[in-house]
Amino acid sequence: MAEAPLKGIRVVDLGWLTAGAATSTLLLDLGADVVKVEGPGALDPFRNWVGAEAGRPWWDESPWFAFTNRGKRSLCLDLKDPRGQAAMLALLATADVLVENYRRGVLDQWGLGAAELRQKFPRLVIASISSQGEDGPERDMVSFGSTLEATSGLASLTGEANGPPIISGRDVNYPDQVVCLFASGAVVAALMERDRTGEGCHIDLSQRELTSFLLGEEFVAAAQGTPSPRQGFGPGCAVEDDTAFWPGGGSAAVRDARGLSESAEFQSGTAVLRSPDGTPAKGIPFRFATRPLAVHDNCHSLGADNHAVMTEAGLGPAEIAALEAGGVLATKPRRGPTK
């Protein structure tokens, strides 16, 4: 069988939640080696979950984290510590791609900003996913999928015709789910360009702009003086049961998660797959006709790959031991779960 298209590409993943982490997951599915980097005092928020119990290794038990981060190698490194920053630079010297969705300016404070990294590592492809982009009057704004739906214009089109705007929900966060598809595609394009020119680049992806881009026809209509109102249950409606489902018509039954997961078309698809240990895993939204894609590895425990990754970055045993002794490298968080 042919090798995966991104085999040999190393991705350093500083992505949190869905927007950044799912971008790296798609790159992993295409064959990349992905190193997920978290700090002992700054875990991916998905590790903190409703069922977390302080007396257990709750950080390794989150189904939400495992769903999106299956198969990535785990490095727990304190980037707020100068020693951690130096170790991170050593790792980036071995990397092809950096994916991050920190608040603008955070990486600059640690000497890991895009401009500085581009000077140090001109072949590195940096994908920065943020709320509003790298510049502009709202660059420092921190947002969630719900607020992005509001500021992008999406929420103005959803909901009852005479009612208020409706967002897709706190647990869905539509812009976060979509941005990973665009960001991973941009990374692949940047890698192709690097093969041609030898130069990496900095990809600046604003989630608000992307969500507005998806509404392009509505902006054209508004510019022509005919903006679309909220349509509520207009043509192409959805209903709560299957009484109005017509195979060739414009209506369809609403299926909940259980009903969908039990359907034959869902089970034969790839939207949700399973890790080798049987846990549900974020699926792969595309297929190759001649190269089946699958989830090949489980979710790694926090810091499970500290030694291997740091050794590959050129650090010796004594240096790694010193980082562990200083708490810069860790295998558990410094604080308990937050409720």
N, C-alpha and C positions, 0 to 999 in steps of 0.2 A: 504494500500500500504506500502511496506517495506521502511524503512528510507534510505536516501541517504548514500553511503558508508563512507563519511567523515563528517557526522553529529557529532557535538561536538568538531571538530578540529578548532582551531583558527589560522588564518594566518595573520601575520603582513606584509603588502605589501609596500616595499620601491622600487617597480619597476617603471621604467619610460618607456614611449613610448610603444613598443610592447614586447620586449624580456622579461622583468620582469613582466610588468602589465598583459600580456596575460597568463603567467604562473599561476598567482594567480587567474585569471578568470576561468581557467580550474579547479582549485582546488575548487573554489566557486561552479561551476557547479556540482561537485561531492558531494556537501553538506557542505563544510567548511564555517565558518564565516570569512570573509575577511575584515580587516581594512586597508584601503588605507591611508598612511601617506604622507602628503606633508607639506612643510613649507611655510609660508606667503611670503617668499622671494625666494622660490625654488619650484615652481609648476611643475607638470608633463608638459613637453613641449607640449603635445597634447592639453592642455588647451589654448594655444596661437595659434589662428587659423586665416586664411585669412579674415574671415568675422568679426573679433573682432572689436567692437566699444568702444572707451574709456568711453563714457557716459553710458554704459550699463553694466550689470553683465556678461561681455564677458567670464569670466573664467568658468561660469556655462552653457554656451551656445554652447560650441564646440562640433560639431557632432563627431569629431575624438576621443575626450576623452570619450564621452558617449558610443561610439561604443564598446570600449574595456573595460570600467570600470563599466558597468551596474551592479547594485546589491551590490556593495561594500559599506561598511560604510566609511564615510570620517572623518579623523582626520587631522586638520591643526595645526601642532606643529613645532615650530622652533627648529630644532636639532642642530643649531649652538650655541644656548644659553645653558649654563650649566643647567638651570632649565628645559629646554626642554629635554636635555639628561637624566636627572634624571626621568622625567615623562615617557620617552621612556623605560627606564629600568624597571619601574613599570609595564608598559604594557607588555613587553616581559616576565615578570615573570608569566603572565597569558596565554602565547602563546605556541603553539606547533611548529609553522613554521615561519621562517623569510625568505622572498624572497627579494633579492636586486640585482640591476645591476648598482650600482654606479661605478665610476672610482676607480681603486684599490687605497687603502690608505685613501680614504675620510672618511669612517666609523671609521678607526683607530684614525684619528684626533679628533673625537668626543667621544672617549672612547667606541665605539660600534663595534669595530673590531671583526672578527669571533673568534680569539683565546681567547680574553677576555670574550666574550659572552659564549663560550663553558665552561669556568671555572665557570661562574656565574650560567648558566642554562644548566646543562649537558643533560637534556632531549630535549633541543631545536634542531630542524632540521633547519640548515641554508643553503639556496640555493643561492650561489653567481654566477651570470651569468655575464661574462665579455668578453671583446674582445679576450684576449689571455690567460686567466687563472691567477691563483694566483702567479705563479712563472715563471721563464724563462726570457730570455733577453728582451722580448717585453711586459712584464706584465703591464707597465705603458701606453701602447699605447691606445689611444681613437679612436674608429672607428665607422663607420656606416655600414649598410648592404652592401652598394656598395663597400666599401674598404675591407670588409670581403670576398666578392666574388672574389676580386682581389688577396688577400693574401692567400686564401685557395686553389686556383687553379681552382675554378669553372669557372671564367670568361675566362680562357684560352681555354675552350671547347665550348664556345658559340659565335655566330656570323657567318657571311659568311665565307666560306672556305678560301678565299684569303683576307679576311678583318681583321679589328682589333677585339679584344675581345669586347663583349657586356655584360653589366650588366643588371640585371632584372629591374632596375629603382629606382629612388630616393623614389618613393612612395610605392614601393612593398617591397624592402629589404628582399629578400627571406630568408637569414639566420635568421633574427628576427622572421619571421613567423614560421619557423620550430623549433627553439630552445625551444619555449614554450611547445611543445609536449614532447620533451625529458626531459626537466627540471621538468615538472609536474609528469611525470612517475617516475623520480628519487626520487622526494619527497615522492610519495606514497610508493615506495620501502623502503625508509628510515624510514617512519612511521611504516611499517610492521616490520622492523628490531628492531625498538625501542620497539614495543610491545613484542618482544621476549627477548631482552636484557636489556631494561630499559634505554638505552643510545641513545641520539640523535647523530648527526654527522654534518660535514661541507661538503656540496656538492660543488665542484669546477668545473664549467662548462665553458669551453672556446668555444666561438662561432666559432672561426677560426678552432679549432680542429674538432668540430662537422661538419662543412661544408666540411672539408677535408675527414672526415669519410664517408660522403655520396658519395664521389668519389672513394671509395676504389678500385674498379675494375680498374680504370684508373691508380692508383699508381702501381698496380700489372703489368699492361701492360707496363708502362714506365720502371719498373725495369727489365722487360724481353727484353727491347730494342724496343718495338713496341708501343710508345705512340700514342694516338688518336689525329688526327688533328681536327681543327674546321671543322664541317661538313656542315654548311650552310643548304641549302635545299637538304639534302640527303634523304635516305629512311625514310619513316614515316613523310612526310612533312605536313605543315599546310598551308592552302590557305585562301584568304580573303573572299571567298564566298563559297556557298555549291555545286558548279559545280563539284568538284572532291571528294565529300564525298561518300565513299563506306562503308556500314555497316560492311562488313567483311574484309575490306582492310586496308591499312596502311596510309591512308590520312584522314584528318578531317578538316572541316571548322573552321575558327577562329570566335568565337563569342565575341562581345564586352560585357561590363557589362550589358547594357540594354537588349541585346538579350538573354544573359544568365539568367538574373533575370526574364524574361518573359517566360522562358521555363518551361514545366510541370515538368521535373525532378528536376529543381532547386527549384521550389516552394514547392515540396513535400519533399525536403531535409532539412538539418539543418545547411548549411554553413553560412547563414545569417538568424537570427531570428528577432523578434521584442520585445522590452520591453513592459510592460503593458501600457505605455503611447503612444505606437505606433511607437516610434523611432527605426530605424534600429539598431541592436545589433550584435556584434560578436557571431557567432553561436557555436554549439557544434559539433565537428568533429567525434563523435561516438554515438552509440545508445545502450541502454540496452533493450533486448527483453521484459523483464517483468517490467521495471521501466522507464517510459518515462521521459526524461530530458527536461527542458524548462527554459526560462528566466522568473524569478518570480518577479523581482524588477527593478525599474528604476535607473538611475544614480543619486546618491545623490549630493546635492550641497556642495560646499567646506565648510568643518568644521561643517556640519549638525549634526554630531554625536559626537562632542567634549565632551559634558557633559556625555553622556551615556558611552562612551569608557573610559574616565578618571575615572568615578565613578567605573566602573568594574575593573579598575586597582588599586583601593584602595584609590584614592584621595578624600578628603572631599570637601564640597562646598566652604569653605574658601580658600583652596589650588587652586581649579579650578578658582575661582574669581581672585585670585592673578595672576595666569598665564594669564588670559584674560586682566587684567589691565596692565600687563607688555608687552603685545603684543606677548607673547609666544604662546598662543592659539589665533586663529583668524578665521574669516569667510570670509575674502577677502584678496587679495594679496596686497603687499606693493607698487607695481609698476603697471603701465598700460601695455597694450599689446605692444609687439614689432613687427614691420613690417619687 
